[in-house]
Amino acid sequence: MTAEAGPRPQVDTSRPHPARVYDWLLGGKDNYPVDRDVARSLPAEAKDAARQNRAFMHRAVAWLAQQGTDQFLDIGTGIPTEPNLHQVVQSIRPAARIVYTDNDPIVLRHAEALLISGPAGSTDYIQSDVRTPGAILEHARAVLDFERPVALSLIALLHFVTDDQDPYGIVRTLVEALPSGSHLVMSHAASDIVPELSDRTVREYAKGGIRLAFRTRAEFGRFFDGLELLDPGVVPLPEWYRGDEAPEPEMSGIYAAVARVP
């Protein structure tokens, strides 16, 4: 099942899109020359960052599923790359329900074929933008039960929302719709871990017309105001894990955190 907020837009291959740049960084093939031009201009560490980010998502949603969470709202899904969120979650909670959202029309093309639920659960897809949280919530309420906990996943997304677009207000709107016991899962590019790499990344994306707003640890932490941060708190991607299997230590320029809605 797929749905759209508004008319179905066409894929614009004349301009790069973050989802397709990310796809190239992960080794995917669903991208165009304009996307590859941006991706190849980024620091070499960008591929590691994409891999680390994907691994964090897998760890975080698996842990939440193990704790009993069986409803997920994933905004900024990106082009499907196995294992996708629903595959990780439904391997633990077969009846889990997942709603995916992205603003790139190419993701919609893949949703019906690749974002398919297991027989006991459900997946849905809406083409929309995180900057219109009301439209996303309206659709999600038709699929997810907002009387029970929902995990909201905003993975490597909010650094594409600049301050003039009110990123904190967007997250607040989304979180305020979640019942107690829900969780917010986020990762976000850092401006204060390796500033020279961050600055270069921002410049190269800007050449392709993509605005970025990398943020400090404190600025990222503000997204979790009023929530209960889970251990280990706000940390670089490889340092976020629960349980006994720690990832291999490595440098990362992206922060991650998971918090509970009280």
KAKANOR-V653512 format. One record per pair of residues at least 24 apart in sequence whose ideal C-beta (glycine too) atoms are under 10 Angstrom apart, sorted by the first residue. I is the first residue (numbers start at 0). J is the second residue. Records with the same first field share a line. If there is no record, write none. Layout:
BEGIN
I=J, J
END
This chain:
BEGIN
0=98, 110, 111, 114, 116, 121, 122, 123, 124, 125, 142
1=99, 106, 107, 108, 110, 111, 114, 122, 123, 124, 125, 126
2=98, 100, 107, 110, 123, 124, 125, 126, 127, 138, 141, 142
3=104, 107, 124, 125, 126, 127, 134, 138
4=100, 102, 125, 126, 127, 128, 131, 133, 134, 135, 137, 138
5=126, 127, 128, 131, 134
7=104, 107, 126
8=102, 103, 104, 107, 126
9=104, 105
10=103, 104, 105, 106, 107, 108
11=103, 104, 105
12=105
14=207, 208, 209
15=204, 206, 207, 208, 209
16=77, 78, 101, 102, 103, 104, 105, 106, 207, 208, 209
17=75, 77, 101, 102, 103, 155, 156, 158, 159, 204, 207, 209, 211
18=75, 76, 77, 78, 101, 102, 103, 104, 105, 106, 159
19=77, 78, 103, 105, 106
20=45, 49, 77, 203, 204, 207, 209
21=45, 48, 49, 52, 53, 75, 77, 78, 80, 103, 155
22=49, 77, 78, 79, 80, 103, 105, 106
23=49, 78
24=48, 49, 50, 52, 53
25=49, 50, 52, 53, 77, 78, 80
26=50, 80
27=77, 78, 79, 80
28=78
29=77, 78, 79, 80, 103, 105, 106, 108, 109
30=78, 105
31=105
33=207, 208
34=105, 207
36=203, 206, 207
37=203, 204, 205, 206, 207, 208, 209
38=203, 204, 207
39=203
40=199, 200, 202, 203, 204, 206, 207
41=196, 199, 200, 202, 203, 204
42=193, 195, 196, 197, 199, 200, 203, 252
43=196
44=193, 196, 199, 200, 250, 251, 252
45=196, 199, 200, 203, 252
47=236, 237, 249, 250, 251, 252, 253
48=155, 186, 188, 196, 200, 236, 250, 251, 252, 253
49=77, 80, 155, 253
50=236, 249
51=186, 235, 236, 237, 239, 246, 249, 250, 251, 252, 253, 255
52=77, 154, 155, 186, 187, 188, 236, 251, 253, 255
53=77, 80, 82, 154, 155, 186, 236
54=236, 237, 239, 240, 246, 247
55=154, 155, 184, 185, 186, 235, 236, 237, 238, 239, 240, 246, 251, 253, 255, 257
56=82, 83, 84, 87, 152, 154, 155, 184, 186, 236, 255
57=82, 83, 84, 86, 87, 88
58=87, 236, 237, 239, 240, 241, 242, 244, 246, 255, 257
59=84, 87, 150, 152, 154, 182, 184, 185, 186, 229, 239, 240, 241, 255, 256, 257
60=84, 85, 87, 88, 91, 95, 97, 150, 152, 154, 182, 184, 257
61=87, 88, 90, 91, 241, 242
62=91, 182, 184, 229, 239, 240, 241, 242, 257
63=87, 88, 91, 92, 148, 150, 152, 181, 182, 184, 229, 241, 257, 259
64=88, 89, 90, 91, 92, 95, 150
65=91, 92, 241, 242
66=91, 148, 150, 180, 182, 241, 259
67=91, 92, 148, 180
68=92, 95, 147, 148, 149, 150, 180, 181, 182, 184
69=93, 94, 95, 96, 97, 120, 143, 144, 147, 148, 149, 150
70=95, 96, 97, 98, 121, 139, 142, 143, 144, 145, 147, 148, 149, 150, 151, 177, 181
71=95, 96, 97, 98, 99, 122, 143, 149, 150, 151, 152, 182, 184
72=96, 97, 98, 99, 100, 123, 125, 135, 136, 138, 139, 142, 143, 145, 149, 150, 151, 152, 153, 173, 176, 177, 181
73=97, 98, 99, 100, 101, 114, 122, 124, 150, 151, 152, 153, 154, 156, 184
74=98, 99, 100, 101, 102, 125, 127, 128, 129, 132, 135, 139, 151, 152, 153, 154, 156, 157, 169, 173
75=99, 100, 101, 102, 103, 106, 128, 129, 152, 153, 154, 155, 156, 157, 159, 160
76=100, 101, 102, 103, 106, 109, 110, 114, 124, 125, 152, 154, 156
77=101, 103, 105, 106, 109, 154, 155, 156
78=103, 105, 106, 108, 109, 110, 113
79=106, 109, 110, 112, 113, 114, 115
80=109, 113
81=113
83=113, 114, 115, 122
84=114, 122, 150, 152, 154, 184
85=114, 115, 116, 117, 120, 121, 122
86=113, 114, 115, 116, 117, 122
88=117, 120, 122, 150
89=116, 117, 118, 119, 120, 121, 122
90=117
92=117, 119, 120
93=117, 118, 119, 120
94=118, 119, 120, 121
95=119, 120, 121, 122, 150
96=120, 121, 122, 123, 139, 142, 143, 144, 149
97=121, 122, 123, 124, 142, 143, 150, 152
98=122, 123, 124, 125, 135, 138, 139, 140, 141, 142, 143, 149
99=123, 124, 125, 126, 152
100=124, 125, 126, 127, 128, 129, 131, 132, 134, 135, 138, 139, 152, 156
101=125, 126, 127, 128, 129, 156
102=126, 127, 128, 129, 130, 131, 159
103=128
128=160, 169
129=153, 156, 157, 159, 160, 164, 166, 169, 170, 173
130=159, 160, 164, 165, 166, 169
131=169, 172
132=168, 169, 170, 171, 172, 173, 174, 175, 176
133=172, 173, 176
135=169, 172, 173, 176
136=172, 173, 175, 176, 177
139=173, 176
140=176
143=177
144=178
145=176, 177, 178, 181
146=178
147=178, 180, 181
148=177, 178, 179, 180, 181, 182, 259, 260
149=173, 176, 177, 178, 180, 181, 182, 183, 260
150=177, 181, 182, 183, 184, 257, 260
151=176, 177, 181, 182, 183, 184, 185, 258, 260
152=182, 183, 184, 185, 186, 257
153=183, 184, 185, 186, 187, 222
154=184, 185, 186, 187, 253, 255
155=185, 186, 187, 188, 236, 253, 255
156=185, 186, 187
157=185, 186, 187, 188, 212, 214, 219, 222
158=186, 187, 188, 189, 190, 197, 200, 201, 204, 210, 211, 212, 213, 214, 219, 253, 254
159=188, 204, 209, 210, 211, 212
160=210, 211, 212
161=210, 211, 212
162=212, 214, 218
163=210, 212
164=210, 212
166=212, 214, 218, 221, 222
167=218, 221, 222, 224
169=222
170=221, 222, 223, 224, 226
171=222, 224, 225
174=222, 223, 224, 225, 226, 258, 260
175=225, 260
176=260
177=226, 260
178=260
179=259, 260, 261
180=259, 260, 261
181=226, 258, 259, 260, 261
182=226, 227, 229, 257, 258, 259, 260
183=222, 223, 226, 228, 229, 256, 257, 258, 259, 260
184=229, 239, 255, 256, 257, 258
185=219, 222, 223, 233, 254, 255, 256, 257, 258
186=219, 235, 236, 239, 251, 253, 254, 255, 256, 257
187=212, 213, 214, 216, 218, 219, 220, 222, 233, 253, 254, 255, 256
188=212, 213, 214, 219, 251, 252, 253, 254
189=213, 214, 215, 216, 218, 219, 233, 235, 236, 251, 252, 253, 254
190=214, 215, 216, 218, 219, 252, 254
191=215, 216, 217, 218, 219, 252, 254
192=216, 235, 250, 251, 252, 253, 254
193=250, 251, 252
194=252
196=250, 252
197=252
200=252
213=252, 253, 254
214=254
215=254
216=254, 256
218=254
219=253, 254, 255, 256
220=254, 256, 258
222=254, 256, 258
223=256, 257, 258, 259
224=258
225=258, 260, 261
226=256, 257, 258, 259, 260, 261
227=257, 258, 259, 260, 261
228=256, 257, 258, 259
229=256, 257, 258, 259
230=257
231=255, 256, 257
232=256, 257, 258
233=257, 258
END
